[in-house]
Amino acid sequence: KAQMKYADKIGAAYTLLLGDNEIAAGRAALKKMDDSSQRDIALCERGDNGFGYDSLFISRELKKTFGEATSGEKDEVSHRFRALRDLRSKL
């Protein structure tokens, strides 16, 4: 808790939460300080699908990195795909 207070005090935009439990699970949490939202990231790259950071960011819905996910799985959790699907249903 003291470290989080310090990060807030110095105006850190993000903090990385990494302890024994996270190391054992092979992931860490990247916390955005202004709204307390968190994203899970893998400690090593996993998967060959996608580009950029896909092999590091873990989807909470899919329980795997976007690099491990198929295109179809990515579509199902994509906010753009969901918005398009919703729009199509209204047309």
N, C-alpha and C positions, 0 to 999 in steps of 0.2 A: 504494500500500500504506500509506503514511503516513496518508493521509486515512481509510482504513478503520480503522486503529488508533486514530486520534483519535475517530472516530465511536463505536467500541467503548468508549473511555475515558470519554467523556461520557455514555454510556448511551443513545445514540440507538436508538430502536426500529426505524427504517427508514433506509436510505440510497438515494439515487438515483444510479445509475451512468450517466453521460452523457459520452461522449467523441466524438472525430471519427468513429469507426466507427458509433456509435449514431446520431449526427446524420445521417450519410449514409444509414442504413437507415430513418430516420424513426421510430425507437423508442428507448426507454430501458429500463433494468432497475430495478425497485423491489425492493430486497433487504431481507428481514426479518432483522435482526441476530441474534436469539436462536436461530434454526435455519438460517440462511443460505439459506433458500428465496428464490427470485426469481420475479417476474412481469414479463412484458414489457408495457410500456404505449406506446401511440402518442403521438407528439409533437403531433398534432392529431387532432381527432375524425374518425372514419371510420365511416360507415354510419348508417342511420336506424332500424334494427330494435332493439327492446329499450327499456331505460330506464336512468336513472342513468348509471353509468360504462361501460355496454356498448360505447359507441363509442370507448373508450380502452383497455380491457383486451384484450390480444391472446392468443388461444388458441394454445398451442404445437401442439396437435393439428390445428387447422383452418388455422393460418397466416394468420389474419385476425382482426380485432376481432369481439367478440360482436355489435356493432352492424351489421357486414357479414354476419353469419351468418344463415341462415334458422332458423326455429323447429326444424325437423327436425335441422339440423346442431347446434344448441345442445343438443337432447335427447341426441344421440349422445355428447357429451362431458360431460354433466351428471352429477355424482356422485349426485344424487337419482334421476335417470332410471335410471342403471345399478343402483342399489340396488333400486329398484322392479322392474326387469326381472329381477334375480336372485331376488328374493323370489317373484315370479310363477312363475318356473320351478320353485321348490321347493314350491309349493302344489298 
